[in-house]
Amino acid sequence: MNKIARFILFDILKNKTIILYTVLLFIISWSVLGLESNFTKATLSLLNIVLLVVPLMSVIFSTIYVYNSSQFVELLLSQPVPRSKVWFNIFLGLSTALVLAFLLGCGIPILLYSSIETGMSLIITGCFLSVIFTSLAMLAAIFSRDRAKGIGIAIFLWIFFAIIYDGILLVLIFQFADYPIEGIMATLTAINPIGLSRIFVLLQLDVAAMLGYAGAVFQQVFGSGGGMGISLVILSAWAIVPFVWSLIKFNRKNL
Amino acid sequence: MIEIKNLTKKFNKFTALNDVNLSFQKGHSIALIGPNGCGKTTLIKCILGLNVLETGDITVNNESVKDHYKYRETIGYMPQIGRYPENMTIEETIKMIRNIRKNHNTEVDTELLEAFELEKIYGKKMSTLSGGTTQKVSAVLAFMFNPTTIILDEPTAGLDPLASEILKNKIIKEKNKGKLVIITSHLLSELDDIISEIVFMNEGKVIVHQSVDDLKKETNTGKISEGIVAILKEMKK
């Protein structure tokens, strides 16, 4: 790991917010997994919490951190360091810290109280969500010089993906209930990183049957090995594309 | 050393620099002067690559600043308002910058570090420092890596008389070693013993660029400040 990324990583790990986040995740996972004896049910309950908490924390923490490190960025850029390297290392440091916090907070209880087969998909999606929402946060932060506006954009992104997007899908389902729209619905759901994460975990848990006909479609599209590959590709794209976009904007920015 | 060709810099509709052409040579020390908001800091930020160039070009040692970042190895920069990561101590800040530049230049110049006695307050956090002490850290970092070009933006603003005397002597010493020094300042009286060339800017344009001797001769004055005042009066006519 690079010097700059390592410095940022240690700086974040010393941060009280990230320690609190890790402890909170640990307490939630530990209590949820400890209360329920059925692995699958417990993992599902934990999934719903992880899908809300991890993106929210990642996007807000990263946005604030990027704004707070504007001085650090200026200092580094007057040294012989290329712009892309500075921006990439901030991304690397932030996502590593958030993934570590998630692994410590959720990974350890899962290993202790659940089985690795049921828990693995949850751990993978949690890590992906941390990276994806860090990437979105960097995009939100580069769009505005005004910190309040940037954090506003970040929170909106979270609300959109966590709540509004599903709402829009529900409306569509009701409006077009008479038409065969399962394929389109499956595609639309798969575009949302949070929705895709949910499906990804559900299918590994063999509870897709409970989702009725839509579940069957999902099973058909995402259940196979190829479908899993596609899910991972989409999640990776969500991690990479917003970051690259923010990098292009950063390279043209006047500091 | 530094060539600026047809540089125009706009921030939205505001033109900060308007078709600037300048050339700075080794062994000179240049004063950039002009009223507030005339584009001095913008020009410096363009040289450092902190502002992105759209029209025109700047070359440092015949390399365009657009292509590479390596040219910054030869530049030491002291900003007007040093902004550092708040929860780092002085020691960590200096160490980190040394770390970043290590493989390029192992020999470091700690003369200013000792003169300012910063080692005594090494453990202090950057956010708790006074403006003057922050300026001292900036100055130490600017001179530390034996740069061939030193850019100082309002170096003595905020420094106590003793510290600014130390800094002034250091600048003269480095200039005599044949380095290029670029200073912006409003305190014209301070510049007298340091500089050899003068660039006067106004509203994003270079009004005057000439050597101090010529300036004094033309305006029949003994001091830079008087020379500048003479130019300003002529402009108003």
Boltz contact constraints between the chains, C-beta under 6 A:
constraints:
  - contact:
      token1: [A, 3]
      token2: [B, 99]
      max_distance: 6.0
  - contact:
      token1: [A, 71]
      token2: [B, 83]
      max_distance: 6.0
  - contact:
      token1: [A, 71]
      token2: [B, 84]
      max_distance: 6.0
  - contact:
      token1: [A, 72]
      token2: [B, 85]
      max_distance: 6.0
  - contact:
      token1: [A, 74]
      token2: [B, 83]
      max_distance: 6.0
  - contact:
      token1: [A, 77]
      token2: [B, 50]
      max_distance: 6.0
  - contact:
      token1: [A, 78]
      token2: [B, 48]
      max_distance: 6.0
  - contact:
      token1: [A, 78]
      token2: [B, 77]
      max_distance: 6.0
  - contact:
      token1: [A, 79]
      token2: [B, 100]
      max_distance: 6.0
  - contact:
      token1: [A, 80]
      token2: [B, 69]
      max_distance: 6.0
  - contact:
      token1: [A, 80]
      token2: [B, 70]
      max_distance: 6.0
  - contact:
      token1: [A, 80]
      token2: [B, 72]
      max_distance: 6.0
  - contact:
      token1: [A, 80]
      token2: [B, 73]
      max_distance: 6.0
  - contact:
      token1: [A, 82]
      token2: [B, 69]
      max_distance: 6.0
  - contact:
      token1: [A, 252]
      token2: [B, 52]
      max_distance: 6.0
  - contact:
      token1: [A, 254]
      token2: [B, 51]
      max_distance: 6.0
  - contact:
      token1: [A, 254]
      token2: [B, 52]
      max_distance: 6.0
  - contact:
      token1: [A, 255]
      token2: [B, 50]
      max_distance: 6.0
